[in-house]
Amino acid sequence: MPAELPDGIVIEPVFLVEVTYAPDAAETRPRHRAEHLARVAALRAAGTIIEAGGCSDFSAAYLIVRASDAAAVEALVQEDVYTRNGVWREVRVRGFGRVCRAEEVPGQPG
């Protein structure tokens, strides 16, 4: 990886989260969806979640999350209504380098 980045570009250390849906997610998700989406919207507004969405075939959902460590991300997912009610099953959390403009990262000079 080059030591120099173009002016105004930073690599933000975040976490990429993949969660798999349960086999019956298409049936169980609707009753929990409003609560889930409200929480995701609140976490986006707070800057914790950068991006979130699910695959249309109900195979998986992906989130990009700002957190201090992977354990904090795991806790965030475990607290979600989808996890608590079996809509989401397996969770995979990986460190991810997000390429972005400095002004997109909280605390970075723009």
C-alpha positions as CSV (number, residue, x, y, z in Angstrom):
1,M,0.0,0.0,0.0
2,P,1.5,3.4,-1.0
3,A,2.5,5.6,1.9
4,E,1.1,8.7,0.2
5,L,-2.6,9.3,-0.4
6,P,-3.9,11.9,-2.7
7,D,-4.8,15.2,-1.0
8,G,-8.0,15.0,0.8
9,I,-8.3,11.2,0.7
10,V,-8.2,9.0,3.8
11,I,-8.6,5.4,4.6
12,E,-11.1,5.1,7.4
13,P,-10.8,2.0,9.5
14,V,-14.3,0.6,9.9
15,F,-16.0,-2.8,10.0
16,L,-17.7,-4.7,7.2
17,V,-20.5,-6.9,8.6
18,E,-22.2,-9.8,6.8
19,V,-25.2,-11.4,8.4
20,T,-27.0,-14.3,6.9
21,Y,-30.8,-14.6,6.9
22,A,-32.6,-17.5,8.4
23,P,-34.3,-19.8,5.9
24,D,-37.7,-18.5,6.8
25,A,-36.7,-14.8,6.8
26,A,-39.0,-13.8,4.0
27,E,-41.9,-14.8,6.4
28,T,-40.5,-13.7,9.7
29,R,-38.9,-10.4,8.7
30,P,-42.0,-8.3,8.0
31,R,-43.3,-8.2,11.6
32,H,-39.9,-6.8,12.8
33,R,-39.0,-4.7,9.9
34,A,-40.3,-1.3,11.0
35,E,-38.4,-1.5,14.4
36,H,-35.2,-2.7,12.6
37,L,-35.3,0.1,10.0
38,A,-36.0,2.7,12.6
39,R,-32.9,1.5,14.6
40,V,-30.7,1.5,11.5
41,A,-31.9,5.0,10.6
42,A,-31.0,6.2,14.1
43,L,-27.6,4.6,14.0
44,R,-27.0,6.1,10.6
45,A,-28.0,9.5,11.9
46,A,-25.5,9.1,14.8
47,G,-22.7,8.1,12.4
48,T,-22.4,4.6,13.7
49,I,-23.7,2.9,10.6
50,I,-22.3,4.2,7.4
51,E,-24.3,1.9,5.1
52,A,-26.7,-0.9,5.4
53,G,-28.9,-3.1,3.2
54,G,-30.0,-6.6,2.5
55,C,-29.8,-8.7,-0.6
56,S,-33.1,-9.1,-2.4
57,D,-32.8,-12.9,-2.4
58,F,-32.6,-13.0,1.4
59,S,-29.2,-14.6,1.4
60,A,-27.4,-11.9,3.5
61,A,-27.4,-8.3,4.6
62,Y,-24.3,-6.0,4.8
63,L,-23.5,-3.1,7.1
64,I,-20.5,-0.8,7.2
65,V,-20.0,0.2,10.9
66,R,-17.9,2.7,12.8
67,A,-16.9,1.1,16.1
68,S,-14.0,0.8,18.5
69,D,-13.5,-2.9,17.9
70,A,-15.1,-6.0,16.5
71,A,-16.7,-6.9,19.9
72,A,-18.7,-3.6,19.8
73,V,-19.9,-4.5,16.3
74,E,-21.0,-8.0,17.4
75,A,-22.9,-6.4,20.3
76,L,-24.6,-4.0,18.0
77,V,-25.8,-6.8,15.8
78,Q,-26.8,-9.0,18.8
79,E,-29.0,-6.1,20.1
80,D,-30.9,-5.8,16.8
81,V,-34.5,-7.0,16.6
82,Y,-33.7,-9.2,13.6
83,T,-31.1,-11.2,15.6
84,R,-33.2,-11.4,18.8
85,N,-36.1,-12.8,16.7
86,G,-34.1,-15.2,14.5
87,V,-34.4,-13.3,11.2
88,W,-30.6,-13.0,11.2
89,R,-28.5,-16.0,12.0
90,E,-24.8,-16.0,11.4
91,V,-22.6,-12.8,11.7
92,R,-19.2,-12.2,10.2
93,V,-17.3,-9.1,11.1
94,R,-14.1,-8.0,9.3
95,G,-12.0,-4.9,9.5
96,F,-12.4,-2.8,6.4
97,G,-10.5,0.2,5.0
98,R,-13.0,2.6,3.6
99,V,-11.6,5.0,1.0
100,C,-13.2,8.4,1.3
101,R,-12.8,12.1,1.3
102,A,-11.5,13.5,4.6
103,E,-14.6,15.5,5.2
104,E,-16.7,12.3,5.2
105,V,-14.9,11.1,8.3
106,P,-15.9,12.5,11.7
107,G,-13.0,14.2,13.4
108,Q,-10.9,14.5,10.2
109,P,-10.0,18.0,9.0
110,G,-11.9,18.6,5.7
